[in-house]
Amino acid sequence: MLLADVSETLDKYKIYEIDELRKATDGFDERKVIQGSVYKGCIEGKFYAIKKMKWNAYEELKILQKVNHGNLVRLEGFSIDPEDATCYLVYEFIENGSLHSWLHENKGKLNWKTRLRISTDIANGLQYIHEHTRPQVVHKDIKSSNILLDAKMRAKIANFGLARSGCNAITMHIVGTQGYIAPEYLTDGIVSPKMDVFSFGVILLELLSGREAIDEEGKVLWASAHEIWDCTDEAEKVKKLMEWIDKFLVKESCSVVALTNIMNVAVACVNKDPSKRPSMVDVVYALCKSDDLFYDISGNEFSTSPITARAKPPDFLDLASIGDIFNPDDNLSSIASLFGVTRQSIVDVNGDNPKIFDTVFVPVSKLVKLNQPIQPPGAPNNQTNSGSNQTIVVNSKSDHKGAAVGLGVGMGVSILLLVLVSGVSIYREVDYRKKSKERDFEVINRQENVGNEKMILKQLEQNLLLADVSDTLDKYKIYEIDELRKATDGFDEKSVIYGSVYKGCIDGKFYAIKKMEWNAYEELKILQKVNHGNLVRLEGFSIDPEDATCYLVYEFIENGSLHFWLHKNKRKLNWKARLKISIDIANGLQYFHEHTRPQVVHKDIKSSNILLDANMRAKIANFGLARSGCNAITMHIVGTQGYIAPEYLTDGIASPKMDVFSFGVVLLELLSGREAIDVEGKVLWASAHETWDYIDETEKVKKLMEWIDKFLQTESCSVEALTNMMDVAVACVNKDHSKRPSMVDVVYVLCKSDDPFYDMSGTEFSTSSITSR
């Protein structure tokens, strides 16, 4: 396999030397085999699963670089043996092995709670690849041996070797594992997400029964499940189920209702007719409604989640997500050791007395080599700047072409990275914590002169090399600035959607073109790592060579913002639409809080940043303030009045819980039809607490009915459904961030609404087309 085939993965994954992998696995010793052609290897004290590919790895690599979810096994890198062109994929090592081993080989049995959680994890992973990746992904080999369990017994889907992008194809090449293969695939070669649903149903049956997918006599498990569940007498059906399930579960205190609920889901999934199987969206919602649910949001008290550890960045450009990197009491050689850089790579660094223009050299990308210090003309030699808020940028000089310079600005505040490549100057900030204070600072920029040079760099050549965003070049289209000018009639005011976002038409298709008012690096960096149907999709970008202005080109969302529909549009949203919108937003937030690496905090969730597509499905927009990493403290408070969490406003604490607070405000808008802040300056969340802080339940409901949107009072939605959503909203806007729910909690509770738009009470589901939603 040629490296050219996988060039689009070079920036995202580490490329290992083949000798590294040989050493890690003792020369691919048989004793290192985990299963099949997967080896356990140790590199720099950390274990990995190293998979020797038996065929071209291009398809698997292509799919893996597009997905990012906590319930999928993460690819770390790859290697190609130059002798025989064999490709090796290096995955994270999952400690507790396969689900198959735990169900059928391990003496230690899984309890009911663990089995339920595993089933939900798998369902979430499948829902993600079916519903929220573009194009849609079909795994094609879902089975218990391809479900791995981590140290916390959370499930991750592995082995995308047979997976394919796109769906509803027909193939003559039937591959898979007996007992898990969907009938329509086996007989007609039909490839669709519903074949994964079938295989998932078999795993549910394994979890319930403890039996293999196919027994020694060759009988498949799903057939025996139908025999049990096709009984018309309910009492007889339950009796047969209790005889059939894993005897270990019989000893547990799990309810019959919970067991029958999962059996209902499983049998529906293994329906012979693919059109009658549920989608994974249906399945996730049904599993959430289990009587033995392990999330509880009945009140406003929630357990506090610990602050997660920060991950080591792969290179200098990712220092924004790491703390305790700068130690003024020691030499800065420890920084280089993080990246495998020799002591000789560090030039002119004095840790005992750091100066504002000390220079640290570490690898930035494969495009440049950091090798040349620079001091701006006219700049002082010994200026210190402890704790101040300023950023200094110097102009590019022709004699510095080919050099990249790291310039430390301000002790304990930030590091400014200046990259000078082929006459191009691009800068970004890299946050770090001063070790003596357990705080993160985000620099508030103000224009500054260094000698006679101007603040913002303008000296750009026509053949612009975007060193800072090189990892996005393969994933997104780069538009010519003239294309965007033509699309927007020269950025005419009549083309403005809102703010600095223009509507433009390119090749007969509409796009939303956003003119960036500051460095686009952070937004680009985050957007290239996320892929979810409830987030607005970035299509490409452009940079104006005249003034270095960056333009981001997004998909165009037809129905505008939620704010418009709630507060300006005469056409009102009905209850079903509001509930669906709330769950869409919650799913999007859950995705980048729980399933992206590193975690993403949006920091500006509000109804005007929620867009509604042609089907009135919600998508989260505007990641301009978003940051990777969490639980930081910033001195730079940004956001929208009425949506800002109290702890962020007063103490600068940036965490996922600030998004939860803002989401709670959006829920209150959906319920009340009121603005987040009224004309008198009173915030909506405060009035919600006044309404909901009654002890008397009757009075509470009475107040709620007076407070909610009058349009909803004319609908047939139940009081229970309204109070359920109000419970969630008030919990989200709790002043104490530790008592707010996580978005995982929120998604599960919203799914349990009395007015759900998915019904899975029986094994029959409404017929829907095989195509994705």
KELUMLO-248632 format. One line per 10 residues: for each residue x, z, y of C-alpha. Coordinates in steps of 0.2 Angstrom, whole numbers. Layout:
X Z Y | ... .
This chain:
0 0 0 | 7 -5 17 | 7 8 31 | -1 -5 42 | -16 -2 31 | -18 16 37 | -10 14 54 | -26 22 62 | -22 38 53 | -4 40 59 .
-8 51 74 | -21 62 65 | -12 67 49 | 6 72 45 | 16 59 36 | 26 68 23 | 43 62 15 | 41 59 -3 | 55 70 -7 | 46 84 1 .
32 82 -11 | 44 81 -26 | 52 97 -21 | 35 105 -18 | 29 101 -36 | 45 102 -45 | 46 84 -47 | 27 82 -51 | 29 94 -66 | 14 95 -78 .
13 113 -75 | 9 110 -57 | -7 100 -62 | -23 108 -55 | -34 94 -63 | -32 76 -66 | -19 69 -55 | -19 83 -42 | -4 95 -41 | -2 112 -33 .
13 111 -21 | 22 123 -9 | 28 117 7 | 36 129 20 | 28 144 11 | 10 136 11 | 1 129 -4 | -7 112 -4 | -16 101 -16 | -7 85 -18 .
-17 70 -25 | -8 55 -33 | -18 40 -30 | -21 28 -45 | -28 15 -33 | -27 9 -15 | -30 25 -4 | -36 15 11 | -55 18 8 | -53 37 6 .
-41 38 21 | -53 28 31 | -68 40 27 | -58 56 29 | -52 52 46 | -70 50 52 | -76 67 45 | -74 84 51 | -84 98 44 | -81 115 37 .
-89 111 20 | -78 96 16 | -60 99 10 | -48 95 24 | -35 81 22 | -18 87 30 | -7 72 28 | -1 59 16 | 15 51 9 | 20 34 1 .
33 32 -12 | 44 18 -6 | 49 14 -24 | 32 9 -31 | 21 11 -16 | 11 25 -24 | 1 35 -11 | -1 54 -11 | -14 63 -1 | -10 81 4 .
-26 92 5 | -28 110 10 | -27 121 -5 | -43 129 -10 | -40 146 -18 | -54 149 -30 | -55 133 -39 | -70 123 -44 | -88 128 -46 | -88 120 -63 .
-75 133 -68 | -84 148 -61 | -101 142 -70 | -94 137 -86 | -77 144 -89 | -74 159 -79 | -80 176 -87 | -84 183 -69 | -101 177 -65 | -108 172 -48 .
-122 183 -42 | -138 176 -34 | -133 178 -16 | -117 168 -19 | -126 154 -29 | -138 152 -15 | -124 152 -2 | -115 139 -12 | -130 128 -13 | -133 129 6 .
-114 125 9 | -115 109 -2 | -132 104 6 | -124 106 23 | -109 96 19 | -120 82 12 | -132 82 26 | -117 80 38 | -110 64 29 | -127 57 26 .
-135 60 43 | -122 63 56 | -107 52 52 | -106 34 59 | -107 24 48 | -116 34 35 | -106 40 20 | -111 41 2 | -100 52 -9 | -105 44 -26 .
-97 58 -36 | -105 74 -32 | -103 86 -47 | -98 104 -50 | -80 100 -53 | -79 92 -36 | -86 107 -27 | -72 119 -23 | -73 138 -18 | -62 145 -5 .
-56 163 -3 | -73 169 4 | -82 159 -10 | -88 146 2 | -91 129 -5 | -81 113 0 | -85 96 -6 | -69 87 -13 | -63 70 -19 | -69 56 -9 .
-61 43 -20 | -77 34 -24 | -85 37 -7 | -91 22 3 | -96 20 21 | -113 12 24 | -128 13 12 | -141 4 2 | -129 -8 -6 | -130 -15 -23 .
-114 -15 -34 | -110 -21 -52 | -96 -9 -53 | -104 7 -60 | -93 23 -58 | -97 41 -59 | -99 56 -71 | -112 56 -85 | -125 68 -82 | -124 67 -63 .
-127 48 -61 | -144 43 -53 | -155 32 -64 | -157 18 -51 | -138 17 -49 | -135 17 -68 | -148 3 -71 | -148 -7 -55 | -132 -3 -46 | -141 4 -30 .
-130 14 -19 | -139 25 -6 | -138 43 0 | -152 47 -13 | -139 45 -27 | -130 60 -19 | -146 69 -18 | -149 67 -37 | -132 73 -41 | -134 88 -29 .
-151 92 -39 | -141 93 -55 | -129 105 -47 | -143 116 -42 | -149 116 -60 | -132 121 -65 | -132 135 -53 | -149 141 -59 | -146 139 -78 | -128 141 -80 .
-128 126 -92 | -118 110 -92 | -124 94 -84 | -124 87 -102 | -124 97 -117 | -115 95 -134 | -129 84 -141 | -129 72 -126 | -145 79 -118 | -144 78 -99 .
-149 94 -89 | -161 86 -77 | -172 79 -91 | -174 97 -99 | -178 103 -81 | -192 91 -80 | -199 96 -97 | -200 114 -90 | -207 110 -73 | -220 97 -78 .
-231 110 -85 | -247 111 -76 | -250 130 -80 | -241 140 -67 | -240 156 -77 | -232 146 -92 | -221 137 -80 | -213 153 -73 | -212 160 -91 | -202 144 -96 .
-191 146 -81 | -187 164 -84 | -182 159 -102 | -171 144 -96 | -162 152 -81 | -144 160 -83 | -146 176 -92 | -135 184 -79 | -148 180 -65 | -162 188 -76 .
-152 205 -74 | -152 203 -55 | -165 208 -43 | -168 191 -36 | -186 187 -34 | -196 175 -45 | -202 167 -28 | -184 163 -23 | -180 156 -41 | -195 145 -41 .
-191 139 -23 | -174 133 -29 | -181 125 -45 | -194 116 -34 | -180 109 -23 | -169 104 -39 | -183 95 -48 | -188 86 -32 | -170 80 -30 | -169 74 -48 .
-185 64 -47 | -182 47 -56 | -190 38 -41 | -177 38 -27 | -191 36 -14 | -199 52 -19 | -183 62 -18 | -180 73 -2 | -167 69 11 | -153 82 13 .
-161 87 29 | -177 91 19 | -166 101 7 | -157 111 20 | -173 116 28 | -181 121 11 | -166 131 6 | -167 140 22 | -185 146 18 | -179 155 3 .
-186 173 1 | -168 179 -2 | -161 172 14 | -145 180 19 | -147 179 37 | -159 190 47 | -164 188 65 | -180 199 65 | -174 209 79 | -161 207 93 .
-147 216 85 | -133 206 77 | -117 210 68 | -101 207 78 | -90 193 72 | -71 196 73 | -61 185 84 | -53 172 73 | -34 169 73 | -27 154 82 .
-20 140 72 | -2 134 74 | -3 117 83 | 5 102 76 | 14 97 92 | 17 102 109 | 2 94 116 | -9 105 106 | -3 121 114 | -19 123 123 .
-26 132 108 | -12 144 104 | -9 161 112 | 7 172 113 | 18 157 114 | 28 163 129 | 39 178 129 | 49 181 145 | 59 195 136 | 67 183 124 .
75 166 123 | 63 152 121 | 71 145 106 | 56 152 96 | 45 139 103 | 55 125 96 | 55 133 79 | 36 131 78 | 39 113 78 | 55 111 67 .
66 107 82 | 84 112 82 | 91 124 95 | 101 110 103 | 84 102 107 | 81 115 120 | 90 111 137 | 92 123 152 | 81 137 146 | 84 155 151 .
72 167 144 | 79 182 153 | 76 175 170 | 64 160 168 | 64 149 184 | 49 138 189 | 59 122 184 | 65 128 167 | 63 113 155 | 58 115 137 .
61 100 125 | 50 98 110 | 42 83 101 | 27 76 110 | 23 60 100 | 31 47 90 | 32 36 105 | 44 46 116 | 59 57 114 | 61 72 125 .
79 71 131 | 81 71 149 | 78 85 162 | 72 82 179 | 70 92 195 | 59 86 209 | 68 82 225 | 67 95 238 | 61 108 226 | 68 126 226 .
80 131 212 | 74 149 210 | 56 150 215 | 46 162 204 | 27 160 203 | 20 175 192 | 2 175 192 | -2 162 205 | -14 147 203 | -5 131 206 .
0 115 197 | 14 104 203 | 16 86 198 | 31 75 202 | 31 56 205 | 38 44 192 | 55 37 196 | 61 20 188 | 77 28 182 | 68 40 171 .
59 27 161 | 59 31 142 | 61 50 146 | 48 63 144 | 50 80 153 | 42 97 150 | 41 107 166 | 37 125 165 | 27 130 181 | 23 148 184 .
28 163 173 | 13 169 163 | 1 156 169 | 3 139 162 | 15 125 156 | 13 108 164 | 18 94 153 | 25 79 162 | 27 63 151 | 36 49 159 .
36 33 148 | 40 16 153 | 36 20 171 | 20 28 167 | 16 46 173 | 3 56 164 | 1 75 165 | -9 88 157 | -10 107 157 | -6 118 142 .
-12 136 142 | -4 150 135 | -5 169 136 | 8 181 144 | 12 192 130 | 11 208 140 | -7 204 143 | -20 200 130 | -28 186 141 | -28 168 142 .
-28 160 159 | -34 142 164 | -26 136 179 | -36 133 195 | -28 117 202 | -25 114 220 | -16 100 228 | 2 104 232 | 17 95 239 | 34 95 230 .
47 90 243 | 40 73 250 | 31 68 234 | 12 68 232 | 2 78 220 | -6 64 210 | 4 51 201 | 0 33 206 | 15 23 200 | 7 15 185 .
13 -2 178 | 1 -15 173 | 6 -13 154 | 0 5 154 | 5 15 140 | -7 30 137 | 5 42 129 | -6 57 131 | -21 49 123 | -12 38 110 .
-21 46 96 | -37 38 102 | -32 20 103 | -37 16 86 | -53 25 86 | -61 19 102 | -62 2 111 | -51 0 127 | -61 -9 140 | -54 -19 154 .
-58 -12 171 | -66 -29 176 | -78 -28 161 | -84 -11 168 | -85 -18 186 | -96 -33 180 | -107 -22 169 | -111 -10 183 | -112 -23 198 | -96 -16 205 .
-101 2 202 | -116 -1 213 | -126 14 217 | -142 6 210 | -133 7 193 | -131 26 194 | -140 36 181 | -134 53 188 | -119 60 196 | -104 49 192 .
-112 41 177 | -117 22 178 | -128 12 167 | -119 -4 162 | -123 -19 151 | -109 -27 141 | -112 -41 129 | -131 -38 130 | -130 -19 125 | -132 -5 137 .
-119 9 139 | -117 25 150 | -101 23 160 | -94 39 166 | -81 40 180 | -70 54 178 | -66 65 193 | -52 74 184 | -40 71 169 | -50 65 155 .
-37 71 141 | -47 86 136 | -63 77 134 | -55 63 125 | -46 75 114 | -62 84 109 | -73 69 107 | -61 61 95 | -62 76 83 | -81 77 82 .
-93 66 74 | -111 71 73 | -128 63 76 | -134 77 88 | -119 73 100 | -118 58 112 | -106 46 104 | -90 40 114 | -88 21 112 | -72 18 122 .
-63 20 138 | -54 11 152 | -41 16 166 | -41 7 183 | -23 2 186 | -25 3 205 | -29 22 206 | -27 28 188 | -46 33 187 | -52 35 169 .
-69 29 164 | -77 34 148 | -90 23 139 | -104 31 130 | -118 26 120 | -134 24 131 | -147 36 127 | -164 28 131 | -176 43 136 | -165 52 148 .
-162 71 149 | -173 85 143 | -173 92 161 | -182 76 167 | -195 78 153 | -198 96 156 | -198 97 175 | -201 80 182 | -210 69 170 | -229 68 170 .
-229 65 152 | -227 82 143 | -218 86 127 | -229 92 113 | -225 107 102 | -218 97 88 | -206 87 99 | -200 104 107 | -197 112 91 | -188 97 84 .
-177 96 100 | -173 114 99 | -167 112 81 | -157 96 85 | -148 105 99 | -145 120 87 | -138 109 74 | -126 100 86 | -120 117 92 | -118 124 75 .
-108 109 70 | -94 111 83 | -94 130 83 | -93 132 64 | -87 116 57 | -74 108 68 | -56 113 68 | -51 120 80 | -68 127 85 | -76 119 101 .
-85 128 115 | -95 116 126 | -96 128 141 | -110 118 150 | -125 118 139 | -141 115 150 | -156 104 149 | -149 90 160 | -135 89 147 | -147 86 133 .
-152 68 131 | -166 61 121 | -165 45 111 | -178 32 107 | -185 43 94 | -185 58 105 | -171 66 95 | -159 77 105 | -140 74 108 | -128 85 117 .
-119 76 131 | -105 79 144 | -90 88 136 | -81 88 153 | -79 107 153 | -78 109 134 | -62 117 126 | -55 119 109 | -51 136 103 | -62 151 107 .
-62 169 113 | -50 165 128 | -51 173 145 | -51 162 160 | -50 164 179 | -58 147 182 | -76 150 181 | -86 134 180 | -104 130 175 | -122 129 181 .
-131 144 189 | -145 150 178 | -136 145 162 | -120 155 163 | -117 170 152 | -114 187 160 | -98 190 152 | -91 173 157 | -97 176 175 | -90 193 177 .
-75 194 165 | -71 175 162 | -73 177 143 | -75 160 135 | -82 160 117 | -95 152 107 | -107 166 112 | -108 158 129 | -115 142 122 | -128 153 112 .
-133 161 129 | -135 144 137 | -145 138 122 | -156 153 124 | -160 147 142 | -164 130 136 | -176 137 123 | -185 147 137 | -187 131 147 | -195 123 131 .
-207 137 130 | -211 140 148 | -209 123 156 | -200 132 170 | -183 129 178 | -168 140 173 | -168 146 191 | -183 146 202 | -184 143 221 | -182 161 225 .
-166 162 215 | -173 172 200 | -166 167 183 | -177 162 169 | -168 173 156 | -172 189 167 | -190 185 168 | -190 182 149 | -183 200 146 | -197 207 157 .
-210 198 147 | -203 203 130 | -197 220 132 | -214 228 129 | -216 240 114 | -234 236 112 | -235 220 102 | -253 215 108 | -247 217 126 | -231 207 122 .
-241 193 115 | -253 193 130 | -239 192 142 | -231 178 132 | -247 167 133 | -248 170 152 | -229 165 153 | -228 149 142 | -231 131 147 | -249 129 151 .
-248 112 141 | -244 122 125 | -259 132 127 | -270 117 125 | -261 113 108 | -264 119 91 | -247 128 88 | -249 145 81 | -245 161 91 | -233 166 77 .
-223 150 79 | -222 153 98 | -217 172 96 | -204 166 83 | -196 155 95 | -197 168 109 | -188 180 97 | -174 168 95 | -173 164 113 | -172 182 119 .
-160 186 106 | -149 172 112 | -149 178 130 | -145 196 126 | -133 203 140 | -121 210 126 | -113 194 118 | -109 204 102 | -128 206 99 | -132 188 101 .
-134 178 85 | -122 164 80 | -129 146 79 | -129 148 60 | -142 162 62 | -152 152 75 | -153 136 64 | -159 146 49 | -173 155 59 | -179 140 68 .
-181 131 51 | -192 145 46 | -205 142 60 | -223 143 54 | -225 125 61 | -211 116 52 | -211 97 52 | -204 97 34 | -215 103 19 | -207 106 3 .
-220 117 -6 | -221 106 -21 | -210 93 -30 | -218 78 -22 | -212 72 -5 | -219 59 6 | -211 42 3 | -198 37 16 | -186 22 16 | -170 24 8 .
-161 20 25 | -154 35 35 | -164 43 48 .
